[in-house]
Every structure is written in C-alpha cells, then in structure tokens.
C-alpha cells in the first residue's frame, strides 16, 4: 500500500513532513562526528586540521551534490535519490564507528557526508513543492527536528563516556533507531518528483537575484554550523569540561536550535523584517561570551545564545533565496544551489576554525564567528 502525498493548503505535519524530519534526524547521525572530534584527537593523536576534515567531508559532499546532484535526481528520481542518501549515511556511520584508524573513520565520514549531502540537496525542493507558500514555516519546523536528535546523541554519547564505556555501540544503536523509524514512516509515501523547467547551470550566478541571496545562505551556514561542529571540543579544551560532560553540555545548542525554530513565527512577529539581522547580532554576541567569559558555565551560556541566534538563519535565508530566484529556477535546481551554498560553508567553516585553532588556539579562533555575524547583520539588514 502506498500513501499519496497531497499538498496541504496550510502548513501542517503530515506523513511526508514527518518523513522529511526523520530524514534530517538521520542526517544528524552523520553530522554528530563533531561530538567526537576531541575523542578522535585523543585516540589517534591527530591535528586540528585532520579532525576538522571529518566535519568538512559533509561540505565536500554538498559541493559534489550541488554540481552533479541534479543529474542524479533526473536519472533516478527523488525517491531513489533519498534511498541512496539513507544507505550512504548508514554505511558511512558504520565505518566511522568501527574504524580502527583515522583514515578509516575519515572514509566513513566521506560516505556519510556524501549521503547526507544528497539528502540536503533533494529535501528543500521537496518541502517547497509540498508546502508551497508555507515553505518558510515548513523549513523551520523540519529543520528543528534534528535538534532533538542532536540532543539525544549528545546525552547518550556523553553518558557512555562518563561511565567509561566506548562511544561506538551507542552511536550505532541510536543511528539504527532513527534509520528504522525513517523506514517505517517514509516507505509507504509516494514522493512527488516535481516539475523540471530547464537544465541546471552555474551561469545563473551571473544574475544578482541568484548570487546575492545565495551568498547570504553561505554566510548564515558559516556562522551557525562552524560553532555546532566544534562546540563539544571547545567546551572540553577551552571550558575545561570532562570528556563525558562536554557532549552533554553541548546538547544545549541543539535544544535552542529546536525550540527557536519551533517558535520562529512568534520571533518573526516580534522582529519583523529585521529577524535575520538580529539573529546574526545574537549569534555574534554568544560567540563573544564563549571567548571572553570565564568558566565553563558562562561558556555554556554563550553556546545557548549562539543556538538561539543561529536557529532562524538557515530556514529564513533559504526561503529568501526561493522567493528571489524561484522565478528563474525549478525546485530541483534551487535545491542544488542551496546544497552548493551549504557545501562552501560547511567545507570552509570547520576547516578554517581548525587551522586557526592550530595557529592561535581554539579560544581565540572562535572570534571568526562575530566577524561573520557582523557581515551578515549588515548585508542582510532590512531595507525598510
């Protein structure tokens, strides 16, 4: 039996929307390597750059998905592309958890990063086609769900490390739970393939209606994702948290991301057109607290502020991109451009922070975030 997905007249949670949220939760399993960067550094004696590469493989996969993903979707369809993405995530996580050396764990993140990238490339167009003008609320709600998964990974892995256990079995088990839940909910759903109105081409970057909002997505992801990847390592190496306590405390980032995205409509009513600029200012202030405030408690509070400020940035900048470039590109191509934007940011952000950490120390390296936030607040300020 299959269940046909019908576009809702207002935003509401239906089976396809739950499937999308669970897909993003499985993606969190691939991205939760950031929780374990400190463990990998201690276990394999790797540098900050090599550790950061484990997070940047997702960005490299996004670049590949942005450049070639449209051809994959055109050939095999959205549904099969999402199936390939889920298989890639599962395979990569298994390699990451079972790898006896850092080249194997890095290969695992390459698989999971590529699978996750394909999922990220397909999902925005699918959500936009399904929810239409309500896509902003849908983006925020669906992208809020991974916050819960991130907290689950932080608590389970942090608890295992605190108890002196290996992080590998709980990581695999939690991934399997999300994978099985996704299969149970998503397999009966018929995924609409959408309408293709032309070939994907980088020549569209010549148009400011594409280039400018695309750059805004890059800026948003640079500011938010970089902190999320390094949060556990930062609280451990700069804040002085133990190996078990650091991932538990870092879970506040996911909690704030989840709660703020659910409350995004209220936040937009309060801040109006300035929501994106104010969010950048908040995330910059949080990073300053993380750098200069003394003690673990204050640095954790700074991470809370970063999560609150960072939560609205991705769904709102993606929505603006769809509004400004939607008359030129179909949903599949729009998703590819969003994947490219995320890929540039996810590849450069964690890696740049790793390079700066090796050069000046992780505490001072975090100051790149307020700089990015200042750029975003100015360039994306309300014109009204």
N, C-alpha and C positions, 0 to 999 in steps of 0.2 A: 504494500500500500504506500502511495506517495501523497504528500500534502502539498498542494499548490500554494505558493506564497502570493498573496494578494496585497497590493499596495494599500496601506492604511490612509484614511482621509486626515487623521491627526496622528501625531506621534504616539505610539503605544508599543508595549512589549508584546511581540508575537513570537511564533516558533523560529522564524528566520532571524529575528533580532536576538533572541536568546542564543541561537547558534553562533551568531557573529560575536556575541560577548564571550562565549566559551572558547571560540577560536582565538580571541585575544588573550584569554586566560592561559591557553596552551602556549601562546607566544611568550608569555611571562616566564614559563619554564625555560625557554631558550635564552631569555634575557637575564635570568637570575644568576648567571655566572658572575655578575657584579657583586653578589653577596659573598662570593668565594674567592675574589681576587687576592685578598690577604692570605687565605689558606694556600692558594697556589704559589704565592710568592714565598711563603714559609716552607712549603713542602718541596718545591722544585728549585728554590733559590733563583727565581727569575727576576729580571729588572722590571721597573715600572712600565717601560715600553712594551715588553713582551706580555706583561699582564694586561695592558690596555688593548693589545691586539685581540685578546679573547673577546672583548666587547666590540671591537671595531669590525670583526668579521660580519656582524649583522649589517653594518653600514656598507661594507663591500658588496654583500648580497643585495642590498637595496639598490646600489648603483647598477648592478647587473640586471635586476628585475626592472628598474626604470628604463634601461636601454633595450632590453630584449624581451621583457615580460609580455608586452602586447602581442608579440608573435606567438608566444606560448599559449596565451589565452585564446587567440584567434584559432589556433590549431586544435586545442583540446577542450576548450570551453571553460567557463568559470568553475563549474562544479569539479571537474577533474583537476583543474589547477589548484583548487583548495585542498583536494585529496592529496595531491603531490606535496603540497606545503606541509600538511599534517604529518605525512610519512617522513619528510625531511627533518622536521622538528624532532620527532620521536627517535629517529636513527642517530641524529647528532647528539641528543641528550644522553643516549645510551653510551656512545663513545666518550663523551665528556666525563661521565660518571665512572666508567670502567677503565679509562686510560691510565696506564702506569707511568707516563711521562708527559711533559708539556707538549711535545709535537702531536701526540695522540689527542690530548684534550683540545688543542688548537684545531685539529682536524674536525673534531666533534662540533666545535662552535662554528666551523665553516659550514658543515651540513645544516645545523640548526639555524644558523644565520641566513643561509640561502632559502630554506623553507619558510622561515619567518618573514623574510623579505617578500617572497611571493604572496604570502597571506596579506601583508600590509599593502601590497600593490593592488590586489584584487578587491579588498574589503571596502575602501571608501566609495568606489564606484557602485558596488552592490548596495551599500547602505543608501547612497544618494538616489539610485534608481528606485529603491523600495520605498523610501520615506519622502522623496520629493522635496518640497519646500520646508519640510520639518527636519531636514538633514542635520542642522546645527544641533538641535536637541538630541537627535539620534547619535551623532558623533560623540557628544559629551557623555551620554549615558553608556553607550557601548564601550567607549574608551575608559570609563570609570570602573568597569568591572575588573580589569586587570589589577587595579589597586588592591582588591580583596585577595586575588591570587598572590600578589606580591607580599602581602602581609602574612599569608599562610606559609609561603616559602621562608620568609624571614623568621617566623616563630618556630616552625618545625626544625629548620636547619640550626637556628640559634640554640634551641633546646637540646638538640642532639650534640652539638659541640660543647655545650655547658655540662652535659652529662658524661663527656669524654668519649662519645661514640663517633663513628665515622659519619660524614655528611652524605655519603654516596647512597646507601639504601633508602633513607627518607626522601632524598631528591628524586630517585627513580620511582618510588611508590606514589609520591604526590603528583608527579608527571603522568603516571598511568591513570590516576583517578580523574584528572582533567581530560585526558585523552578519551577515556571510556565515556565520560559524561558528554563530551562533544559528539562522539559517535552515536550515542543513544538519541540525542536531541536532533542532530543535523541530518543523519542519513535519510529519514523519510521526506525531507524538504526538497522540493524542486527549486533549484537556483535559477533565476532568470538570467539569461545571457546578455541582456541589454542590446541597445541599438548601436551599431558601428557606423559612423558617418564620415570616415576617411582614415588615411594611414597616419600612424604616429611619426612625428618628425621633430627633431630638435630645432628646426628652423623657426618654430613658433616662439622661441626665446627672443627673436628679433622684435616681437611685439611687447610693448610695456605692459599690456593687460595680462600677459603671461609672466614676464620676467619679474616684475616688481612684487606681486603677491607671492610668487614662487620663492623669491629671496626672503620674504617675511617668514615663510614656513621654516626655511633653513635657520634663520636667526632664533626662532622660537624653540626649535628642537635642540639647537646648540646650547641654549641657556638651561633648558629643563633636563634633557637626557643625560648630559655630562655629569651633573650632580647626582642623579639617580644611580648611575653606574658606579661611581666612586664613593657613595655615601658610607657603606659599611667599612671600607678600607680607611676612609677619613676618620670616622668615629673611633676606629681601633688605633690607628697610628698617630693621629693628632689629638683626639679626645681622650685617649688612654683606656678605652673600653676593652674588656676581655674578648677573646675570640668568640665566646658564646653570647656575650651581652651585645656586642656590636650589631649583629644582624637583627636582633630583637628590637633594639632601639631604632635602627634604620627603618623598621616597619612603619614608623610614624609618617614617613614620606608617602608610602602607598595609601595609608589611611587618609591623609589630607588630600591626595590626588582624587581618591574615590569620592570622599564626602563633598569636595568642592565642585567636582564635575556634576554630581547629582544636584547640587544647589546652584548650578550655573545660571538657570533662568532668573532666579532671585538676584544673583550678583549682577546680571545684565540690567535688571530693572533699577538697581541702585546706582550703578556706574555708567550705564548707557553706552554711548559710542566710545567712551574712554576705557572700557573694560580691559582691552589688550594692553594699552599703555600703563594703566595702573597695575596690572598683573606683572608686567616687566619690572616696575619700580619695587613691588613687593618682593619678587624673587631676588633682585639685587640686594635689597636690604637684608634678606635672610642669609645670603652668602657672606655679607659683611659681618653679621653676627657669628656665623660659623668660623670666620677667620680670626676676629679680634676678641670675642667674648671669652672669658676664662672658664675653664672647667667643662666637664662632659655634659652637664645638664644644660648649660647655655648653648653649647654647640648643637645639642639635640633639638633645642628650641629653634635655633636658626634653621635646621633642616625642616622643621614643621612649617616655618614661614616660607621656605623655598617651595615646599609641596603645595601650599595654599596658593602662592603666586604662579607657580608653573602649571597648575591644572588647567586653567582656561586656554592656555596659549595654543596648543596643537589643534583642538577642535575648532577654535574660532578662526585661526589663520587658514586652516584648510577650507572652512566654509567661505571665507572671503575669496580664496582662490577660485572656488567653484562659482561664486557669484560673478567675479570679474572675467574669468576665462571660459565660463560654461557655454557662451555663445559661439566659441571657436572650436571647442574640443568635445568629443563624446566622453561618456563616463569612464570607459576603459583607458583612454588616453590621459584623462585627468588623473586617474589613479596612478598611472605610470609617472607623470610629472611629480605627483606627491611623493612617490617612492624615491625618485631621484633627489628631491629636496631632503627627505629624511636621510637618504643614503649619504649625501655630502656631510650633513651634520653629525650623524652617528659615526661615520668613519673618522672625521677630523676631531670631533669634540673630545671623546675619551682619550684618543691617542695624543692630542695636543696637551691635555692635562697630565698625561703620563710623562711626556717629555719635560714639561715644566716642573713636575714633581721631582724628576731626577736632577734637574738643574738648580732649582731654588728651594725645594722642599714642598711637600704636599700642602702644608698650611698656606703658604703664600701663592701657590698655584691656583687655589680656588678663587683668587681675586679676578681671574679672567671672566668669571660669571657676572659680577657687577658691571664690567665693561660691556659685555654683550647685552645685558639688560638695559643699560643706558642707551645703546644704539637702537634697540627695539622700541623703547619708550618714546624716543624722539621721532624715528622714522614711521612709526605706526600710530602716532597720536591722532586724535580726532581732528578733522578739518573744520568741524562745526564749532 
